[in-house]
Amino acid sequence: MDTAKERDGVIDGGGYLDRVRQVYAGAALDPDAALCCVDGALRQLPGLVVPDRMLEMNYGCGSTVDPDDLGGGGPILYVGVGGGLEALQLAWFRRRPGGVIAVDPVPEMRREAERNLREAARLNDWFEPAFVTLLDGSAAALPVPDGSIDLVAQNCLFNVLMRDDLAAALREVRRVLVPSGRFVSSDPVTTRPIPQALRDNATLRARCISGCLSFDDYIAALVGAGFGEIQIRARRPYRLLLPIEHPELDEPILLLSLDAVARPVAPPDGPRVYSGRTATYRGPDAALSAGGFVFSRGMPMSVSDRTAAALQGRDEFMLTPPTWHVRAAGCC
Ligand SMILES: C[S@@+](CC[C@H](N)C(=O)[O-])C[C@H]1O[C@@H](n2cnc3c(N)ncnc32)[C@H](O)[C@@H]1O
């Protein structure tokens, strides 16, 4: 639970958001390979050559670029541009002026992203810098109209935000999305509570280490902002926090990188989170109705975590554990 001190957005008497901006101004001017980033997370796209400096400035925790989310063809909003890598990858799918809008409040970061995108245009025939519109703005006040965006993406920024700022940022995402839109999000989550002393360390927090929520709290924040359907795309080790580096710890804490896709829908039976569980009816009949859905005998159905919990303990169902790798919503 964040302290009142954190809720005010102030740690150790300094302005926390100012510290975040300082960290990223520094990371723009002097690329920092140890900042965020998960080994091997880069998505390869045919005919896309990524400038070296853009690669060095990959400050993402996972990936938010997935063809499954890009079918609609409408505008994409990317929050927290970094070196511009994912904005470029998203532009690969749109290929038109203004197809991607990228927002960042740190002038140094916007300047470097612009430079990287110009270099990308030199290396890639298909790309023009105008395909990405870079805007000054913050997650707390996105500079686009209500209901104007098909896809909002953010990578490794929201874990940095204080609890109240995170709630405000998620409300903003919800505000700008069209009703059929999607929010693609990648952040670290923690497997154990992080001691308050580490959470209060502004630099570690700004560097995507100590501000992250548990999986359940992360999902609850999405649900609280009105995202009633969430699919977990990926979940893998991100960092191991060790007492030798952080004396505040009495034992190691594993952080996981979580990629999720959230939709602003309201299923009649409440929010549905799909982590890759399946339920298979194995009883005497050809089919069985449960949770408003018909399960055919022997046919695994992708189900939400809530449905899986409701079926747990019923002998006529076989349940499988999460794969953490979901491509489409399940039945119920
Ligand atoms: C961890 S980096 C991630 C960059 C990029 N998403 C990537 O995957 O490489 C966080 C980014 O968010 C920007 N940022 C910091 N505070 C922000 C805010 N309040 N709103 C939007 N962006 C912010 C930083 O300047 C930086 O570009």
PDBQT file of the ligand as one rigid body, heavy atoms in Angstrom, charges set to zero:
ROOT
HETATM    1  C1  LIG A 401      10.690   3.564 -19.065  1.00  0.00    +0.000 C 
HETATM    2  S1  LIG A 401      10.646   4.731 -20.357  1.00  0.00    +0.000 S 
HETATM    3  C2  LIG A 401       9.821   3.776 -21.597  1.00  0.00    +0.000 C 
HETATM    4  C3  LIG A 401      10.032   4.305 -22.968  1.00  0.00    +0.000 C 
HETATM    5  C4  LIG A 401       9.389   3.531 -24.089  1.00  0.00    +0.000 C 
HETATM    6  N1  LIG A 401       8.002   3.273 -23.790  1.00  0.00    +0.000 N 
HETATM    7  C5  LIG A 401      10.121   2.230 -24.363  1.00  0.00    +0.000 C 
HETATM    8  O1  LIG A 401       9.486   1.170 -24.294  1.00  0.00    +0.000 OA
HETATM    9  O2  LIG A 401      11.310   2.260 -24.687  1.00  0.00    +0.000 OA
HETATM   10  C6  LIG A 401       9.384   5.867 -19.816  1.00  0.00    +0.000 C 
HETATM   11  C7  LIG A 401       9.057   6.976 -20.822  1.00  0.00    +0.000 C 
HETATM   12  O3  LIG A 401       7.946   7.736 -20.311  1.00  0.00    +0.000 OA
HETATM   13  C8  LIG A 401       8.258   9.120 -20.355  1.00  0.00    +0.000 C 
HETATM   14  N2  LIG A 401       7.518   9.743 -19.251  1.00  0.00    +0.000 N 
HETATM   15  C9  LIG A 401       7.930  10.046 -18.016  1.00  0.00    +0.000 A 
HETATM   16  N3  LIG A 401       6.919  10.580 -17.303  1.00  0.00    +0.000 NA
HETATM   17  C10 LIG A 401       5.834  10.592 -18.119  1.00  0.00    +0.000 A 
HETATM   18  C11 LIG A 401       4.482  11.003 -17.971  1.00  0.00    +0.000 A 
HETATM   19  N4  LIG A 401       4.031  11.502 -16.825  1.00  0.00    +0.000 N 
HETATM   20  N5  LIG A 401       3.654  10.879 -19.026  1.00  0.00    +0.000 NA
HETATM   21  C12 LIG A 401       4.083  10.356 -20.208  1.00  0.00    +0.000 A 
HETATM   22  N6  LIG A 401       5.350   9.945 -20.393  1.00  0.00    +0.000 NA
HETATM   23  C13 LIG A 401       6.224  10.058 -19.364  1.00  0.00    +0.000 A 
HETATM   24  C14 LIG A 401       9.765   9.172 -20.215  1.00  0.00    +0.000 C 
HETATM   25  O4  LIG A 401      10.298  10.367 -20.709  1.00  0.00    +0.000 OA
HETATM   26  C15 LIG A 401      10.172   7.963 -21.043  1.00  0.00    +0.000 C 
HETATM   27  O5  LIG A 401      10.228   8.305 -22.411  1.00  0.00    +0.000 OA
ENDROOT
TORSDOF 0
